[in-house]
Amino acid sequence: DFAEGNIHHKALLISVTVCSILLVLIIIFCYFRYKRQETRPRYSIGLEQDETYIPPGESLKDLIEQSQSSGSGSGLPLLVRN
């Protein structure tokens, strides 16, 4: 009876130790991965903050009209009609 209880105690101690070591390794891995992402430059699409797709003085309607009058099959597709 004493030997059987001793075996269960050792098995519990070994499993708790292994799980603790694995948990510490996972936390260290996540920490270093987080730190590596923090040091990377953020993704940028290459536009300055004050750059826009539509030039000043023109509206989206002007751009659509220009694209429709440039020939057959060219320009922006018109998906929404007003």
Biopython code that builds the backbone (N, CA, C, O; Angstrom):
import numpy as np
from Bio.PDB.StructureBuilder import StructureBuilder

atoms = [
    (1, "ASP", "N", (0.834, -1.201, 0.000)),
    (1, "ASP", "CA", (0.000, 0.000, 0.000)),
    (1, "ASP", "C", (0.873, 1.258, 0.000)),
    (1, "ASP", "O", (0.606, 2.206, -0.738)),
    (2, "PHE", "N", (1.919, 1.256, 0.834)),
    (2, "PHE", "CA", (2.819, 2.409, 0.907)),
    (2, "PHE", "C", (3.579, 2.596, -0.407)),
    (2, "PHE", "O", (3.760, 3.730, -0.850)),
    (3, "ALA", "N", (4.028, 1.509, -1.037)),
    (3, "ALA", "CA", (4.779, 1.590, -2.295)),
    (3, "ALA", "C", (3.892, 2.122, -3.410)),
    (3, "ALA", "O", (4.354, 2.896, -4.249)),
    (4, "GLU", "N", (2.623, 1.718, -3.435)),
    (4, "GLU", "CA", (1.703, 2.180, -4.468)),
    (4, "GLU", "C", (1.433, 3.685, -4.310)),
    (4, "GLU", "O", (1.393, 4.407, -5.306)),
    (5, "GLY", "N", (1.253, 4.147, -3.111)),
    (5, "GLY", "CA", (1.060, 5.569, -2.856)),
    (5, "GLY", "C", (2.296, 6.363, -3.201)),
    (5, "GLY", "O", (2.180, 7.486, -3.690)),
    (6, "ASN", "N", (3.466, 5.825, -2.968)),
    (6, "ASN", "CA", (4.717, 6.482, -3.299)),
    (6, "ASN", "C", (4.864, 6.635, -4.813)),
    (6, "ASN", "O", (5.368, 7.653, -5.290)),
    (7, "ILE", "N", (4.424, 5.622, -5.570)),
    (7, "ILE", "CA", (4.489, 5.675, -7.039)),
    (7, "ILE", "C", (3.544, 6.759, -7.563)),
    (7, "ILE", "O", (3.909, 7.522, -8.457)),
    (8, "HIS", "N", (2.352, 6.825, -7.018)),
    (8, "HIS", "CA", (1.399, 7.860, -7.438)),
    (8, "HIS", "C", (1.937, 9.255, -7.109)),
    (8, "HIS", "O", (1.768, 10.192, -7.889)),
    (9, "HIS", "N", (2.572, 9.381, -5.972)),
    (9, "HIS", "CA", (3.156, 10.664, -5.577)),
    (9, "HIS", "C", (4.273, 11.077, -6.538)),
    (9, "HIS", "O", (4.360, 12.238, -6.938)),
    (10, "LYS", "N", (5.128, 10.112, -6.904)),
    (10, "LYS", "CA", (6.210, 10.404, -7.857)),
    (10, "LYS", "C", (5.656, 10.755, -9.234)),
    (10, "LYS", "O", (6.161, 11.671, -9.884)),
    (11, "ALA", "N", (4.624, 10.040, -9.690)),
    (11, "ALA", "CA", (4.024, 10.315, -10.995)),
    (11, "ALA", "C", (3.410, 11.712, -11.018)),
    (11, "ALA", "O", (3.545, 12.446, -11.997)),
    (12, "LEU", "N", (2.736, 12.069, -9.926)),
    (12, "LEU", "CA", (2.158, 13.409, -9.843)),
    (12, "LEU", "C", (3.250, 14.477, -9.857)),
    (12, "LEU", "O", (3.127, 15.489, -10.547)),
    (13, "LEU", "N", (4.300, 14.252, -9.106)),
    (13, "LEU", "CA", (5.412, 15.207, -9.052)),
    (13, "LEU", "C", (6.080, 15.372, -10.411)),
    (13, "LEU", "O", (6.403, 16.489, -10.815)),
    (14, "ILE", "N", (6.288, 14.264, -11.118)),
    (14, "ILE", "CA", (6.920, 14.325, -12.448)),
    (14, "ILE", "C", (6.009, 15.042, -13.435)),
    (14, "ILE", "O", (6.480, 15.881, -14.203)),
    (15, "SER", "N", (4.723, 14.734, -13.432)),
    (15, "SER", "CA", (3.815, 15.369, -14.394)),
    (15, "SER", "C", (3.656, 16.867, -14.118)),
    (15, "SER", "O", (3.593, 17.662, -15.055)),
    (16, "VAL", "N", (3.592, 17.255, -12.855)),
    (16, "VAL", "CA", (3.507, 18.675, -12.526)),
    (16, "VAL", "C", (4.785, 19.395, -12.948)),
    (16, "VAL", "O", (4.726, 20.514, -13.457)),
    (17, "THR", "N", (5.926, 18.769, -12.742)),
    (17, "THR", "CA", (7.205, 19.370, -13.136)),
    (17, "THR", "C", (7.282, 19.548, -14.648)),
    (17, "THR", "O", (7.662, 20.616, -15.128)),
    (18, "VAL", "N", (6.925, 18.511, -15.401)),
    (18, "VAL", "CA", (6.968, 18.585, -16.866)),
    (18, "VAL", "C", (6.004, 19.655, -17.373)),
    (18, "VAL", "O", (6.368, 20.440, -18.249)),
    (19, "CYS", "N", (4.797, 19.701, -16.847)),
    (19, "CYS", "CA", (3.821, 20.717, -17.275)),
    (19, "CYS", "C", (4.302, 22.125, -16.930)),
    (19, "CYS", "O", (4.104, 23.054, -17.713)),
    (20, "SER", "N", (4.923, 22.290, -15.782)),
    (20, "SER", "CA", (5.444, 23.608, -15.405)),
    (20, "SER", "C", (6.554, 24.051, -16.344)),
    (20, "SER", "O", (6.596, 25.208, -16.762)),
    (21, "ILE", "N", (7.453, 23.133, -16.676)),
    (21, "ILE", "CA", (8.545, 23.466, -17.599)),
    (21, "ILE", "C", (7.992, 23.829, -18.974)),
    (21, "ILE", "O", (8.444, 24.796, -19.587)),
    (22, "LEU", "N", (7.019, 23.062, -19.461)),
    (22, "LEU", "CA", (6.408, 23.372, -20.754)),
    (22, "LEU", "C", (5.717, 24.739, -20.736)),
    (22, "LEU", "O", (5.817, 25.500, -21.698)),
    (23, "LEU", "N", (5.031, 25.040, -19.664)),
    (23, "LEU", "CA", (4.359, 26.331, -19.550)),
    (23, "LEU", "C", (5.365, 27.477, -19.576)),
    (23, "LEU", "O", (5.142, 28.486, -20.245)),
    (24, "VAL", "N", (6.464, 27.326, -18.853)),
    (24, "VAL", "CA", (7.501, 28.363, -18.842)),
    (24, "VAL", "C", (8.102, 28.530, -20.240)),
    (24, "VAL", "O", (8.337, 29.656, -20.677)),
    (25, "LEU", "N", (8.353, 27.425, -20.943)),
    (25, "LEU", "CA", (8.910, 27.509, -22.298)),
    (25, "LEU", "C", (7.945, 28.203, -23.263)),
    (25, "LEU", "O", (8.366, 28.997, -24.105)),
    (26, "ILE", "N", (6.661, 27.902, -23.139)),
    (26, "ILE", "CA", (5.665, 28.550, -24.004)),
    (26, "ILE", "C", (5.597, 30.045, -23.715)),
    (26, "ILE", "O", (5.502, 30.846, -24.645)),
    (27, "ILE", "N", (5.644, 30.430, -22.460)),
    (27, "ILE", "CA", (5.610, 31.855, -22.102)),
    (27, "ILE", "C", (6.848, 32.568, -22.631)),
    (27, "ILE", "O", (6.744, 33.685, -23.139)),
    (28, "ILE", "N", (8.017, 31.943, -22.520)),
    (28, "ILE", "CA", (9.250, 32.552, -23.039)),
    (28, "ILE", "C", (9.173, 32.692, -24.552)),
    (28, "ILE", "O", (9.558, 33.729, -25.094)),
    (29, "PHE", "N", (8.682, 31.666, -25.245)),
    (29, "PHE", "CA", (8.537, 31.722, -26.701)),
    (29, "PHE", "C", (7.605, 32.860, -27.116)),
    (29, "PHE", "O", (7.922, 33.615, -28.035)),
    (30, "CYS", "N", (6.470, 32.986, -26.452)),
    (30, "CYS", "CA", (5.512, 34.054, -26.782)),
    (30, "CYS", "C", (6.105, 35.432, -26.486)),
    (30, "CYS", "O", (5.875, 36.378, -27.240)),
    (31, "TYR", "N", (6.850, 35.550, -25.417)),
    (31, "TYR", "CA", (7.464, 36.831, -25.062)),
    (31, "TYR", "C", (8.453, 37.280, -26.140)),
    (31, "TYR", "O", (8.412, 38.426, -26.586)),
    (32, "PHE", "N", (9.341, 36.370, -26.556)),
    (32, "PHE", "CA", (10.322, 36.740, -27.577)),
    (32, "PHE", "C", (9.667, 37.005, -28.928)),
    (32, "PHE", "O", (10.127, 37.866, -29.678)),
    (33, "ARG", "N", (8.610, 36.283, -29.244)),
    (33, "ARG", "CA", (7.899, 36.537, -30.493)),
    (33, "ARG", "C", (7.234, 37.916, -30.463)),
    (33, "ARG", "O", (7.250, 38.638, -31.460)),
    (34, "TYR", "N", (6.651, 38.276, -29.321)),
    (34, "TYR", "CA", (6.032, 39.581, -29.169)),
    (34, "TYR", "C", (7.074, 40.688, -29.289)),
    (34, "TYR", "O", (6.841, 41.698, -29.952)),
    (35, "LYS", "N", (8.228, 40.493, -28.642)),
    (35, "LYS", "CA", (9.292, 41.495, -28.705)),
    (35, "LYS", "C", (9.812, 41.660, -30.131)),
    (35, "LYS", "O", (10.117, 42.774, -30.555)),
    (36, "ARG", "N", (9.913, 40.553, -30.873)),
    (36, "ARG", "CA", (10.393, 40.617, -32.255)),
    (36, "ARG", "C", (9.408, 41.398, -33.127)),
    (36, "ARG", "O", (9.829, 42.184, -33.976)),
    (37, "GLN", "N", (8.115, 41.195, -32.931)),
    (37, "GLN", "CA", (7.117, 41.931, -33.702)),
    (37, "GLN", "C", (7.127, 43.404, -33.346)),
    (37, "GLN", "O", (6.874, 44.257, -34.197)),
    (38, "GLU", "N", (7.417, 43.701, -32.099)),
    (38, "GLU", "CA", (7.441, 45.089, -31.643)),
    (38, "GLU", "C", (8.576, 45.878, -32.295)),
    (38, "GLU", "O", (8.434, 47.075, -32.544)),
    (39, "THR", "N", (9.697, 45.219, -32.570)),
    (39, "THR", "CA", (10.850, 45.907, -33.160)),
    (39, "THR", "C", (10.741, 46.037, -34.672)),
    (39, "THR", "O", (11.459, 46.841, -35.267)),
    (40, "ARG", "N", (9.869, 45.274, -35.304)),
    (40, "ARG", "CA", (9.684, 45.376, -36.756)),
    (40, "ARG", "C", (8.989, 46.691, -37.100)),
    (40, "ARG", "O", (8.172, 47.186, -36.325)),
    (41, "PRO", "N", (9.317, 47.258, -38.270)),
    (41, "PRO", "CA", (8.582, 48.451, -38.697)),
    (41, "PRO", "C", (7.155, 48.080, -39.088)),
    (41, "PRO", "O", (6.903, 47.004, -39.630)),
    (42, "ARG", "N", (6.251, 48.968, -38.809)),
    (42, "ARG", "CA", (4.847, 48.734, -39.138)),
    (42, "ARG", "C", (4.660, 48.753, -40.645)),
    (42, "ARG", "O", (5.387, 49.437, -41.365)),
    (43, "TYR", "N", (3.671, 47.987, -41.117)),
    (43, "TYR", "CA", (3.369, 47.940, -42.542)),
    (43, "TYR", "C", (2.796, 49.271, -42.992)),
    (43, "TYR", "O", (1.928, 49.845, -42.334)),
    (44, "SER", "N", (3.288, 49.749, -44.113)),
    (44, "SER", "CA", (2.823, 51.016, -44.652)),
    (44, "SER", "C", (2.535, 50.831, -46.129)),
    (44, "SER", "O", (3.284, 50.144, -46.823)),
    (45, "ILE", "N", (1.464, 51.431, -46.619)),
    (45, "ILE", "CA", (1.140, 51.285, -48.036)),
    (45, "ILE", "C", (1.894, 52.289, -48.888)),
    (45, "ILE", "O", (1.707, 52.322, -50.104)),
    (46, "GLY", "N", (2.726, 53.096, -48.291)),
    (46, "GLY", "CA", (3.560, 54.001, -49.063)),
    (46, "GLY", "C", (2.934, 55.360, -49.323)),
    (46, "GLY", "O", (3.496, 56.151, -50.081)),
    (47, "LEU", "N", (1.823, 55.650, -48.738)),
    (47, "LEU", "CA", (1.193, 56.950, -48.923)),
    (47, "LEU", "C", (1.543, 57.858, -47.754)),
    (47, "LEU", "O", (1.540, 57.436, -46.598)),
    (48, "GLU", "N", (1.838, 59.085, -48.069)),
    (48, "GLU", "CA", (2.015, 60.069, -47.008)),
    (48, "GLU", "C", (0.641, 60.378, -46.433)),
    (48, "GLU", "O", (-0.378, 60.082, -47.058)),
    (49, "GLN", "N", (0.611, 60.960, -45.270)),
    (49, "GLN", "CA", (-0.682, 61.221, -44.636)),
    (49, "GLN", "C", (-1.525, 62.216, -45.423)),
    (49, "GLN", "O", (-2.750, 62.104, -45.449)),
    (50, "ASP", "N", (-0.879, 63.189, -46.068)),
    (50, "ASP", "CA", (-1.670, 64.197, -46.778)),
    (50, "ASP", "C", (-1.892, 63.829, -48.236)),
    (50, "ASP", "O", (-2.535, 64.594, -48.956)),
    (51, "GLU", "N", (-1.381, 62.674, -48.712)),
    (51, "GLU", "CA", (-1.621, 62.254, -50.089)),
    (51, "GLU", "C", (-3.015, 61.653, -50.202)),
    (51, "GLU", "O", (-3.477, 60.955, -49.300)),
    (52, "THR", "N", (-3.677, 61.930, -51.317)),
    (52, "THR", "CA", (-4.978, 61.332, -51.575)),
    (52, "THR", "C", (-4.995, 60.784, -52.984)),
    (52, "THR", "O", (-4.143, 61.133, -53.801)),
    (53, "TYR", "N", (-5.956, 59.930, -53.273)),
    (53, "TYR", "CA", (-6.096, 59.378, -54.610)),
    (53, "TYR", "C", (-6.751, 60.375, -55.559)),
    (53, "TYR", "O", (-6.497, 60.345, -56.763)),
    (54, "ILE", "N", (-7.575, 61.237, -55.034)),
    (54, "ILE", "CA", (-8.282, 62.216, -55.853)),
    (54, "ILE", "C", (-7.534, 63.548, -55.764)),
    (54, "ILE", "O", (-7.356, 64.084, -54.670)),
    (55, "PRO", "N", (-7.091, 64.089, -56.913)),
    (55, "PRO", "CA", (-6.373, 65.372, -56.877)),
    (55, "PRO", "C", (-7.270, 66.497, -56.367)),
    (55, "PRO", "O", (-8.491, 66.432, -56.512)),
    (56, "PRO", "N", (-6.669, 67.530, -55.770)),
    (56, "PRO", "CA", (-7.476, 68.654, -55.278)),
    (56, "PRO", "C", (-8.228, 69.328, -56.425)),
    (56, "PRO", "O", (-7.694, 69.491, -57.522)),
    (57, "GLY", "N", (-9.441, 69.706, -56.160)),
    (57, "GLY", "CA", (-10.250, 70.387, -57.170)),
    (57, "GLY", "C", (-11.060, 69.435, -58.026)),
    (57, "GLY", "O", (-11.880, 69.889, -58.824)),
    (58, "GLU", "N", (-10.865, 68.152, -57.895)),
    (58, "GLU", "CA", (-11.647, 67.178, -58.657)),
    (58, "GLU", "C", (-12.488, 66.359, -57.693)),
    (58, "GLU", "O", (-12.134, 66.185, -56.527)),
    (59, "SER", "N", (-13.596, 65.864, -58.197)),
    (59, "SER", "CA", (-14.456, 65.026, -57.373)),
    (59, "SER", "C", (-14.460, 63.609, -57.945)),
    (59, "SER", "O", (-13.937, 63.362, -59.032)),
    (60, "LEU", "N", (-15.045, 62.707, -57.214)),
    (60, "LEU", "CA", (-15.152, 61.329, -57.681)),
    (60, "LEU", "C", (-16.002, 61.264, -58.945)),
    (60, "LEU", "O", (-15.742, 60.451, -59.832)),
    (61, "LYS", "N", (-17.001, 62.107, -59.025)),
    (61, "LYS", "CA", (-17.853, 62.146, -60.214)),
    (61, "LYS", "C", (-17.040, 62.540, -61.446)),
    (61, "LYS", "O", (-17.231, 61.971, -62.521)),
    (62, "ASP", "N", (-16.130, 63.512, -61.297)),
    (62, "ASP", "CA", (-15.261, 63.915, -62.413)),
    (62, "ASP", "C", (-14.384, 62.752, -62.875)),
    (62, "ASP", "O", (-14.212, 62.541, -64.075)),
    (63, "LEU", "N", (-13.832, 61.998, -61.923)),
    (63, "LEU", "CA", (-12.985, 60.861, -62.285)),
    (63, "LEU", "C", (-13.767, 59.785, -63.020)),
    (63, "LEU", "O", (-13.257, 59.181, -63.963)),
    (64, "ILE", "N", (-15.009, 59.538, -62.593)),
    (64, "ILE", "CA", (-15.843, 58.536, -63.261)),
    (64, "ILE", "C", (-16.182, 58.989, -64.671)),
    (64, "ILE", "O", (-16.143, 58.185, -65.603)),
    (65, "GLU", "N", (-16.512, 60.252, -64.843)),
    (65, "GLU", "CA", (-16.825, 60.769, -66.179)),
    (65, "GLU", "C", (-15.619, 60.679, -67.103)),
    (65, "GLU", "O", (-15.766, 60.341, -68.277)),
    (66, "GLN", "N", (-14.434, 60.976, -66.590)),
    (66, "GLN", "CA", (-13.223, 60.872, -67.404)),
    (66, "GLN", "C", (-12.957, 59.426, -67.800)),
    (66, "GLN", "O", (-12.538, 59.159, -68.926)),
    (67, "SER", "N", (-13.194, 58.504, -66.897)),
    (67, "SER", "CA", (-12.903, 57.104, -67.201)),
    (67, "SER", "C", (-13.894, 56.528, -68.202)),
    (67, "SER", "O", (-13.543, 55.620, -68.955)),
    (68, "GLN", "N", (-15.129, 57.036, -68.230)),
    (68, "GLN", "CA", (-16.128, 56.515, -69.157)),
    (68, "GLN", "C", (-15.927, 57.063, -70.561)),
    (68, "GLN", "O", (-16.354, 56.429, -71.526)),
    (69, "SER", "N", (-15.298, 58.205, -70.704)),
    (69, "SER", "CA", (-15.163, 58.813, -72.023)),
    (69, "SER", "C", (-13.828, 58.484, -72.685)),
    (69, "SER", "O", (-13.485, 59.086, -73.702)),
    (70, "SER", "N", (-13.066, 57.538, -72.128)),
    (70, "SER", "CA", (-11.742, 57.290, -72.684)),
    (70, "SER", "C", (-11.703, 56.144, -73.681)),
    (70, "SER", "O", (-10.618, 55.783, -74.135)),
    (71, "GLY", "N", (-12.830, 55.559, -74.039)),
    (71, "GLY", "CA", (-12.822, 54.521, -75.061)),
    (71, "GLY", "C", (-13.494, 53.250, -74.587)),
    (71, "GLY", "O", (-13.910, 53.135, -73.434)),
    (72, "SER", "N", (-13.589, 52.304, -75.494)),
    (72, "SER", "CA", (-14.308, 51.068, -75.218)),
    (72, "SER", "C", (-13.486, 50.140, -74.321)),
    (72, "SER", "O", (-12.342, 49.807, -74.632)),
    (73, "GLY", "N", (-14.078, 49.741, -73.226)),
    (73, "GLY", "CA", (-13.441, 48.772, -72.347)),
    (73, "GLY", "C", (-12.360, 49.324, -71.443)),
    (73, "GLY", "O", (-11.747, 48.553, -70.705)),
    (74, "SER", "N", (-12.096, 50.602, -71.462)),
    (74, "SER", "CA", (-11.047, 51.144, -70.612)),
    (74, "SER", "C", (-11.658, 51.930, -69.475)),
    (74, "SER", "O", (-12.832, 52.297, -69.524)),
    (75, "GLY", "N", (-10.881, 52.182, -68.476)),
    (75, "GLY", "CA", (-11.336, 52.983, -67.350)),
    (75, "GLY", "C", (-11.883, 52.159, -66.213)),
    (75, "GLY", "O", (-11.809, 50.930, -66.213)),
    (76, "LEU", "N", (-12.432, 52.861, -65.245)),
    (76, "LEU", "CA", (-12.981, 52.208, -64.072)),
    (76, "LEU", "C", (-14.337, 51.598, -64.368)),
    (76, "LEU", "O", (-15.141, 52.216, -65.067)),
    (77, "PRO", "N", (-14.616, 50.417, -63.865)),
    (77, "PRO", "CA", (-15.964, 49.867, -64.041)),
    (77, "PRO", "C", (-16.940, 50.629, -63.143)),
    (77, "PRO", "O", (-16.624, 50.961, -62.001)),
    (78, "LEU", "N", (-18.093, 50.890, -63.663)),
    (78, "LEU", "CA", (-19.101, 51.618, -62.905)),
    (78, "LEU", "C", (-20.010, 50.607, -62.220)),
    (78, "LEU", "O", (-20.845, 49.972, -62.865)),
    (79, "LEU", "N", (-19.842, 50.462, -60.906)),
    (79, "LEU", "CA", (-20.605, 49.455, -60.171)),
    (79, "LEU", "C", (-21.881, 50.006, -59.570)),
    (79, "LEU", "O", (-22.860, 49.271, -59.437)),
    (80, "VAL", "N", (-21.899, 51.278, -59.201)),
    (80, "VAL", "CA", (-23.058, 51.877, -58.573)),
    (80, "VAL", "C", (-23.496, 53.060, -59.419)),
    (80, "VAL", "O", (-22.703, 53.958, -59.704)),
    (81, "ARG", "N", (-24.725, 53.058, -59.808)),
    (81, "ARG", "CA", (-25.251, 54.171, -60.607)),
    (81, "ARG", "C", (-26.089, 55.068, -59.712)),
    (81, "ARG", "O", (-26.814, 54.594, -58.838)),
    (82, "ASN", "N", (-25.978, 56.387, -59.945)),
    (82, "ASN", "CA", (-26.743, 57.360, -59.163)),
    (82, "ASN", "C", (-27.977, 57.786, -59.890)),
    (82, "ASN", "O", (-28.743, 58.603, -59.380)),
]
sb = StructureBuilder()
sb.init_structure("model")
sb.init_model(0)
sb.init_chain("A")
sb.init_seg("    ")
for serial, (resi, resn, name, xyz) in enumerate(atoms, 1):
    if name == "N":
        sb.init_residue(resn, " ", resi, " ")
    sb.init_atom(name, np.array(xyz, "f"), 0.0, 1.0, " ", f" {name:<3s}", serial, name[0])
structure = sb.get_structure()
